[in-house]
Amino acid sequence: MRSRFLTASAVLALAAGLTACGSTPESTTPSADAGPVKLTVWVMRDSFTDGVISRFKSDFEASHQGTTLDIQIQEWDGIGQKVTSALASNDAPDVIEVGNTQVAEYAASGGVKDLTDKVAELGGTDWIPGLAEPGKIDGRQFGIPWYAANRVVIYNKNLFEKAGITAAPKTRDEWIEVTTKLNKGGTQGIYLPGQNWYTLAGFIWDEGGDLAVREGDQWKGALDTPQAIAGIGFYQKLQALGEGPRDSDEAKPPQADVFAKGDVAQLISSPGGATAIEKANPELAGKLGFFPIPGKTADKPGAVFTGGSDLIIPEASKNPDAAYEVVKALAGEKFQLDMAKEMSYVPNKASFAGVLSGSEGAAAMAIGATNGHATPNSPNWAAVEAKNVIKEYLTKVLTGGDPATESAAASQVITDILNTKS
């Protein structure tokens, strides 16, 4: 299941002030005897503005004489079945954008080209880990990281100033101290719904744990490890410093609307959440700040779930070499910096993060992305999310359930789901 963090309007709102960097040629022209090539590329609705797509198409075709691109915009509704059907057909597109958490499911079908031998050429050692890891299955790279987004802390500058707080916290201990100080006089120190499980995952990763681990050819739920239980312990401590519901997530009620009332000091969201807040309460425009989720120590930001997209090439592509040239260009410096400038997405390489420095929210997101992680790389992980296993687990713990007992029960459910044969 792909996690979309920034809507089209939100990313455009973040685009102002970003600066671009220079780039170098990254692609080659097909051999003269190859003949004209027409490539079909599937890109998801709202991933990019028309301008980004148009510039890429023109530039690619100009530098690859004889190659034309048919870039087709796809809808998210029903895309899973559409991609699965395409991968099993003899008439697949040449390149497909897929959600980073979908790669394992598609690769399991056998219809996705193994691009492991291209990783070095594409500069894979510089890829953001949380975006690259989901594309790597059993040591082989099927998905090439394209762009990312992750959560940060959005805060009310007026409430911080009122409480005498002049600097954003850099560590978890400082975060608790600051939030406790804010949680007075009718102000909620933080609004954290009880079922914000992506945030919980970050705390677990910070402790050295995981949601599930692979042991040989089997998966095992890992919420009952000491590291994971420490993660839920921190979540409980932070969540208690606000009035967030224990039995719902960020959407029920919309947390941007809660924050917009003006009495909440912090929430955890993608930077695009600021746009929704300002729309609900225009008086907060210019009064919102951003900082990366704090880590256990000041030298490293807190772990975050990296949502975003990868690029895959179907085995059924009739032009796999030319399709790779498209992937190479889309994952390369010129497109990545143009995309980041216009869309405020985090580019796929850590060394490109500087392009986001002109936007406070995007810059905070880029810092957090350096400690990005992914959900367990199992084709069945989507079923864990669909059954709300971790959400229900969080609610049980936050409403008085014994963490050890509830962690063991939830881990067993995850184990059973991940080891179910399709």
N, C-alpha and C positions, 0 to 999 in steps of 0.2 A: 504494500500500500504506500503510495507516494505521499510525502508530507509537503504540501505547498505552504510556505511561510509568508510570502509576499504577494499580494494581489497586484494586478497591473497598475492600478492607481497608486498603490502604496510605494511600489518601487520607483515610479516616476516622480513621486513626491520627494524621494530620497536622493534623486539624481543630481540635484542642484549643487554646484560647487565642487564636483569631483574633478580631478585632474588626470590627464592621460600621459602615457609614457611613449617613447619611441618603440619601434618594432623592426624586425628583420624579416626578409622573405623566408617562408617556411614550406613552400610547396613546389612541386615540379610539374612539368607539362608531360602528359602521356606521350608515349613514343609515336613517331609519325605514322607508322603502319597500323596503329591501333584502330583508326577510324573514328567517326563521331561517336560520342558516348552521352547518353542521357541518364542521369541518376535521379532516383526518387528519394527524397529525404522527408521523414515524418517529424514534425516539430509540434509540441503541444500548445494548445490555445493559451494565450497570455504569457507564454514564456518570454517573448521578446516583442518590442515595438516593430512596426513595419520598417522603420528606418534601419534598425540593426540587421534585419533579415535582408533588406534590399542591398545594403552596403556589402554584406558578405557575399551574396549571390553575384553581384557585379564584379567584385574583386576576384573571387574564385574563378569565374568564367574567363576573366581577362588573363589570368595567370595560368590557366589550363586550357589552351586553345583546343577546340574540338569537343569540349565537355560542357554540357548544359545541365542545370539543376532544376528539378521540379520539386519545389519545397511545398509540401502539403501540410496544412494546419489540421491537427487532430483534436477531437474533444476528449476530455477526461472521462466523461460518462461512457462506460462500456469499453474503455481502451484496453483493459486487461485481456478480454476475450478476443478483441480485434488483433492485438499483437500476437497472442498465442496462435490464432488461426493463420496469421501471415507467416509466422515462423515455420508452420507445418506445411505451407503451400509451396508451389513452384513459381510463384509470382510475388515474392516478397519485395518490399522496398529495399533500398540499398543501405540506408542509415536510418536508425530510429532513436529518438529521444525517449528514455524510460526513466522512471523514478529510481533513485539509487537503491531503494529497498526492494525493487522488483527484479533486479538482475538475477538473483539466485533462482527465482522461480522460472524465469525464461531460460536461463542456462541449463536448468535441469531437463528441459525439453529436448536438448541436443541440437536445437536450431540456431544457436548463436556462435559466431566465429570466435575462436580462441585467438586473442591478440597479444599473448604473453611475449612473443618475440619482438613486439613493437614498443614495449614499455621503456626500454633504455632510450630509444630514439625520441620518444615523446617526453623524456625528462621525468620519468615516473618517481624518481627519488625525491622530487620536490612537490609531489602532489599532496594535497591536504589529506591526512590519513582517514578522517571520517568520511570523506567522499570517495576515496580510492578503495577502501577495504570492502565495501559492499559489492564492488565489481570484480572482486577476486574470489574465485571459488576453487577450493582444493588446490591452492597454489597457482592457479591459472587465471589470467586477467581477461575477462569477457567484456566488462563494462569499462569504458574510458571516462574518467571524471570530467564533467563539463562545467557546472557551476553549483554554488552552494549558498545556503542561508542557515542561520542558527539563532538561538535565543540570546538575549542580553537582558540587563535590568534597565527598565525605564523608570525614571524618578521625577518627582515634582520638585523643581529647584526652589520654589518658595517655601515649601515645607522643610526642606533641608536647611535653608538659610534661617528659618524661624527657630529650628532646633539647635542652631549653632554648629552645624556640620559643614565643614569647608572643603572636605576632600572625600572622594568616593572610597569605599572600603576595598582593600586589596586581598584580604584573607577572610576565610569563613568566620574566624573569631571576631575580626573587626566588623564584619557584616552583622553578626548577632548583636554586637555592642551598639552599632549605629541604629539598627532596627528597633532595638529596645528603647533607645533614647527617643526615637521618633514616635513610638507607640504610646503617646500620652496626649491628654487634653483634647480628646475626640478625634485624634488622627490614628488611622491604622498604619502601623509601621510598614506592613507589606500585605498585599492581597494575593494570597496563594491558595487557589482551590485545591481541595483534597485529592482530586484525581488527575493532577498534572504529572502524569507518569514519565514524560520525557525529562522533566526537571529532576524527578527522582533518579532516573537512569544516570544523569550526570553526577549526582552525589555518590551513587554506587561505584561508578567508574573512578571517581576521585579516590575512593577507598581501596582501589585495586580489585574490585569485584566486577561482576557482569550479570546480565539478566539470564543468560543460559550459556553453557559451554559445551563444546563438542568433545566427546571421549571416544576415539576410534570412529566407528560408523554410526554412533548413537549420540543423541543430544540429551543434556541434563539441565533442568531448570536450576538456577543458581541463586534464587532470592533468599535461600536459607543459609547461605554462607555467612561467616562473621563479618566479612567486608560489606555484603549487601545489607545486613541487619544494622551495621553502623550507618550506612547511607540512609535508611529509613528513619533511623534515630535523629539524624540531622534534619531531615525533612519535617519530622514532627516538631522539633524545636523551633524551626523557622516558621512553619505554618501557624503555630500557636501565637505568634506575634501579630496576627491580624484576625480578621473575621471572615475569612474565606470559608465557603461551605465545605463540609467534609465528604459529601456524597455526590459531587458533580465536578465538571471540568471547567476549562476556561470559557466555554461557549454558553454555559448555563449557570447564571446569566452571563451575557457577553462581558468579559472583564474590562474591556475598554470603556463600557458604559459605567461600570462601577468606579473606575479610576477617574472618569470625567467629572464626577460629582465634586472633586477637589479636596476630599479628606483622606485620600490614600497616598502614601508617600512613595511606594514602589510596587511594581509588578514585573513579572518575568514574561517576556514576549519577544517576537522578532521586532526589529526596529520599525517595521511597517505598522505595528500596533499604535505608534504615535499618531499616525494619520487618522486612524479611527477615533482616537481620544480627542484630537483637536476638532474633528468633525462634530463629535457629540458636544463638545464645549469649546467653542472658538476662543474663549478667554484664556485657555491654556496654551495657545499658540506661542511659541518662543519661550515657554516656561518649563519645557521638558528636557531632561538630560539623560544620558546613557552611559552605562559602564559594563564591562564584561562581568559575567557571573564570577564572583571571587572563588579562588581555589584554596586549598589547605595551606599553601604558602604563597608569599607575595611574588615569587619568581615565576609562577605559572598560573594562568587563568583556570577557572573551574572547567571541568569537562562538560561538553555540550553534545547533544545529538545534532549531527550534521545532516540536514535535509537538502535535497537537491536532485540533480539529474545526471545520468550517465549517457553515453552514446554506445550503441551496439550495432554490429554489422550482421545481418542474418546470413546463415550458411547458404541460403537460396539466392543471395544476391548474384546477379549475372555479371556484375562488374566489381568483384571484391577489391582489386587493386586500386581502382579509381575511387571506390567507396572509402577505402582507407585514407586516400588523399583528402577527402572531405573531413573525415574525423580528425586527421592531423591538423588541418587548418582550423577547424572549430575549437580544438583543444590547444591551439598554439597561441603565441603571444599577441599577435595582431588582433585576432578576434576577441581574445579574453580581455584585453584592456579596453577595447571599444565597448564590449558588452558591460563590463564593470562600470565604465564611465556613465553609460546611459541608463543602466538598469539597477545599479547599486547591489548587484549580486556579489558574493565573494568569488573571485576567480579560482581556478582549480589548483593553482600553485601558490605556495607560501610566499615565494619571492615576488609575486604580483600584488600582494596585499596593499602596498603603498599607494596604489591608484585610488583607494577609498579614503584617503586621509582628509579630503575636503568635507566629508560628512561625518558628524559626531556619531550618529547611530551606526552607519555603515562601518566606520573605523572600529568601533567597539565590537561589532559583529566579526570583523576580520581578525581581531586579536583573539576572540573566543574560538574562532575556527581553527586556530593552531593547536587546540586541544580537543578537536572534534572526534566523535566516535560514531559508530553505526550500530544498529540493532543486530542481533544474531543472524548470521548469514545462512539461514535455512529457507528453503522454498515454502515451508509451512509457517513462517513467522507471521504472515498476514493473518492467519487463522487465530493466532494468539491475540492480536490486536482486535480482530473482529469480535471475539468472545469477551473482550474487556477484562481479561484475567488480571492484569496489573492494576487497573482502575478499581476493581472490586476489592482487591487485596489492600490497596491503600485505604479505602473507606473502612474496612474492617479493623485495621490497625489504629486509624485515627479516632475511631469510635470506641476504643477500649479493648480491642482484641489483643491477645498475647502475640507480640511480634514473632517469637520463635515458632509458635503453633501455626499462625497464619502464613508465615513465610514458607514453612514446610509444605503446607497444603497447596499454596499457589505454585510452588516449584514443581510439585507432582503433576499438576494440571498442565503446566508448560511442557514438562517432560513427555507426557502422553500425547500432546498435540504435535510436538516437533518430531516424534518418532512414528506418527501415523503415516502409513504408506498410501500414496494417492492412487 
